[in-house]
Each structure stands twice: as structure tokens, then as C-alpha cells.
């Protein structure tokens, strides 16, 4: 990976499917390559009610993402899948979802904003139609 930095000009890393390997591996990569920027894709399902509607409390989900960041050494950021999923429910007339029980944003951005990379869709969520953001609400999502 250092060759990619020194010879090719890469400045950072994207750790795809980060929950598929130990965060200690990410930590080793980070310590041995010192990238300017790094982002992990730690994506797991959120909590749902029995009728498959999104549960209001997503603290476990965002805490799991935060634990990955810390276990990987705290040098990498991560895509805030908690905020992404809650936001796409919120834009469907459920704006009450945009605050947790303490009045903070409900995703990783509400507890560790330094490590949160917010987004609307990516190559997995949109192209595979897994959690696709409502196409008529994209501009609202970016606002």
C-alpha cells in the first residue's frame, strides 16, 4: 500500500465491507501507511419493529459504528449508515426521526461527528436497490 502512495500518488484508503474483517487489520494498515484520509464502510442492518418499520432508537447501530472506528485506531472515518437510513425515512414525512432522545442527530454524526461521513446513496445502496434514497427527495436529503 505504501507503494501506491509513493509511486502512484494515492493519498488515502477506502476500506470496503469493513465489518468483514477485524478492525485490528484496519489499524495495522493505518499505522503502517499513514494515509491523509481513510474511510471505512461498516454497514449493518438497523433495528426494526415487527412490521419492518424503522425503530426510533438506533443507538446500538451508531454505537457499533463508533466502536469500529475506535477499534481500528481512531484514524479512519466511516460512512454514517445510521444517518443515511434514518434520513431517508425522515424525508417521507417522518422528520421527527432527525433527533435522538437527547436532541442530537440520530446517527454517528450525533455522537462522533469527527468520524462521520454522511451520504445519500453509494454504489451498494442505490445500484443494488438496498436502502435506495427516494429519488424525488434527493435534493431535500442533501439540504
C-alpha positions as CSV (number, residue, x, y, z in Angstrom):
1,X,0.0,0.0,0.0
2,X,2.9,2.3,0.6
3,X,3.9,1.7,-3.0
4,X,0.5,3.0,-4.1
5,X,1.2,6.2,-2.1
6,X,4.8,6.8,-3.1
7,X,4.7,5.7,-6.7
8,X,1.2,6.1,-7.9
9,X,0.1,9.1,-5.8
10,X,-2.7,7.7,-3.7
11,X,-3.3,9.8,-0.6
12,X,-6.0,7.7,1.2
13,X,-7.9,4.4,1.5
14,X,-11.4,3.2,1.4
15,X,-12.0,0.1,3.5
16,X,-14.9,-1.7,1.7
17,X,-17.0,-4.1,3.7
18,X,-15.1,-3.3,6.9
19,X,-17.3,-5.5,9.1
20,X,-16.0,-8.5,7.1
21,X,-12.6,-8.3,8.8
22,X,-11.2,-7.4,12.2
23,X,-10.8,-3.6,12.9
24,X,-7.3,-4.6,14.1
25,X,-6.4,-5.2,10.4
26,X,-7.6,-1.6,9.5
27,X,-5.5,-0.4,12.4
28,X,-2.4,-2.1,11.0
29,X,-3.0,-0.6,7.6
30,X,-3.5,2.8,9.1
31,X,-0.4,2.7,11.3
32,X,1.9,1.4,8.5
33,X,0.8,3.7,5.7
34,X,-0.3,6.9,7.4
35,X,-2.8,8.0,4.8
36,X,-4.0,11.6,4.5
37,X,-7.6,10.3,4.6
38,X,-9.3,7.0,5.2
39,X,-12.9,5.9,5.3
40,X,-14.5,2.6,6.2
41,X,-17.7,1.0,5.0
42,X,-19.1,-0.5,8.2
43,X,-22.6,-1.4,7.2
44,X,-25.0,-3.5,9.2
45,X,-28.8,-3.5,9.4
46,X,-30.7,-1.2,11.7
47,X,-33.3,-2.0,14.3
48,X,-36.9,-2.6,13.1
49,X,-40.2,-3.2,14.6
50,X,-42.0,-6.5,13.9
51,X,-43.9,-4.8,11.0
52,X,-40.4,-3.9,9.4
53,X,-40.8,-0.2,10.1
54,X,-37.7,1.5,11.3
55,X,-37.3,1.6,15.1
56,X,-36.9,5.1,16.6
57,X,-33.9,4.1,18.7
58,X,-30.9,3.4,16.6
59,X,-28.3,3.9,19.3
60,X,-26.9,0.4,19.1
61,X,-26.3,0.8,15.3
62,X,-24.4,4.1,15.7
63,X,-22.5,2.8,18.7
64,X,-21.4,-0.2,16.8
65,X,-20.0,2.0,14.0
66,X,-18.3,4.2,16.7
67,X,-16.8,1.1,18.3
68,X,-15.4,0.0,14.9
69,X,-13.7,3.5,14.5
70,X,-12.1,3.2,17.9
71,X,-11.0,-0.4,17.5
72,X,-9.4,0.5,14.2
73,X,-7.2,3.0,15.9
74,X,-9.4,6.1,15.6
75,X,-7.6,7.3,12.4
76,X,-10.2,6.3,9.9
77,X,-13.6,7.9,9.4
78,X,-16.6,5.9,8.4
79,X,-19.7,6.2,6.2
80,X,-22.6,7.1,8.5
81,X,-25.1,4.5,7.5
82,X,-27.2,5.2,10.6
83,X,-27.9,8.8,9.4
84,X,-28.4,7.7,5.8
85,X,-31.1,5.2,6.7
86,X,-32.9,7.5,9.2
87,X,-32.7,10.4,6.8
88,X,-34.4,8.5,4.0
89,X,-37.2,7.6,6.4
90,X,-37.4,11.2,7.7
91,X,-37.9,12.7,4.2
92,X,-41.1,10.6,3.9
93,X,-42.9,12.8,6.4
94,X,-41.2,11.5,9.4
95,X,-39.0,14.5,10.3
96,X,-39.4,13.6,14.0
97,X,-36.7,11.0,13.4
98,X,-34.0,13.6,12.9
99,X,-33.3,13.9,16.7
100,X,-32.3,11.3,19.2
101,X,-33.7,11.2,22.8
102,X,-31.0,13.9,23.7
103,X,-31.9,16.2,20.9
104,X,-28.8,15.3,18.8
105,X,-28.7,14.0,15.3
106,X,-29.6,10.3,15.5
107,X,-26.6,8.8,13.6
108,X,-22.9,8.7,14.2
109,X,-22.8,12.4,13.5
110,X,-24.7,12.9,16.8
111,X,-22.0,11.2,18.9
112,X,-18.8,11.3,16.9
113,X,-19.1,13.9,14.2
114,X,-15.4,13.9,13.5
115,X,-15.6,10.4,12.2
116,X,-18.9,10.6,10.4
117,X,-19.0,10.7,6.6
118,X,-22.6,11.5,5.7
119,X,-24.1,10.5,2.3
120,X,-27.3,9.9,0.5
121,X,-26.5,6.8,-1.6
122,X,-23.5,4.8,-2.7
123,X,-22.7,2.0,-5.1
124,X,-24.3,-0.6,-2.9
125,X,-27.4,1.2,-1.6
126,X,-28.5,2.7,-5.0
127,X,-27.4,0.2,-7.7
128,X,-28.4,-2.9,-5.7
129,X,-31.6,-1.2,-4.5
130,X,-30.7,-1.9,-0.9
131,X,-31.9,1.1,1.1
132,X,-32.2,3.4,-2.0
133,X,-32.9,7.0,-1.2
134,X,-36.3,8.2,-2.5
135,X,-35.4,9.6,-5.9
136,X,-37.8,12.5,-5.6
137,X,-36.3,13.5,-2.2
138,X,-32.6,13.6,-3.1
139,X,-32.3,17.4,-3.1
140,X,-34.1,17.5,0.2
141,X,-31.6,14.9,1.6
142,X,-28.6,17.0,0.5
143,X,-30.1,20.1,2.1
